């Protein structure tokens, strides 16, 4: 989980009050997951410094399960993950043959890079970069085949920034996959039901009732000129 999202000096409990009790002491935990025939070893560095970026959230697991069950094709696709947190979604995309860029705020990059090194063989096409929504997305190309995000829709002030970033990054024939826990009081439902459909063709691809997670698939309403990177 992540984004141009949470001020690292703010209190994570103010975002998800007592949803998890991991923000008082700093410690690391390694967890193993299996998707698409790959066993992933993901380190989560809990503590106030990383806040909500520390852990693997239900939405990320739901999205990985969806890619597995639907046999989503990543081979030779240009992929970017937003607000990656631990990087588990982007790592799976890379192991499935994607040319992947995994992004988050600078504070989360060390954790992501460690997980990339632990899971992606040498020569794998994956890079880890800082990206702040609404600020520097134009440094990135505008022709990604797949744009991914897991549990990045939860702070209403960031929604216009996220929307502009999605509009830039997703190529004319690209697809966006966003998995989100549908929390009340965070405007998550409004983002998907009202804001995103103004600019994208949107469909609910899957609903995971057990963990209250929706997976949405979005595409541009019509073709648009390709964007070119500034650097």
Secondary structure, DSSP 8 states (H G I E B T S, - for coil): --SS---TTS-GGGTSTTT---SSS-EEEEEEEEETTEEEEEEEEESTTTGGGSS--HHHHHHHHHHHHTT---TT-EEEEES-TT-HHHHHHHHTT-EEEEEE-GGGHHHHHHHHHHHS-TT--EEEEE--TTTSGGGS-S-EEEEEEES----GGGHHHHHHHHHHHEEEEEEEEEEEE--TTTTHHHIIIIIGGGTEEEEEEEEEGGGTEEEEEEEESS---------
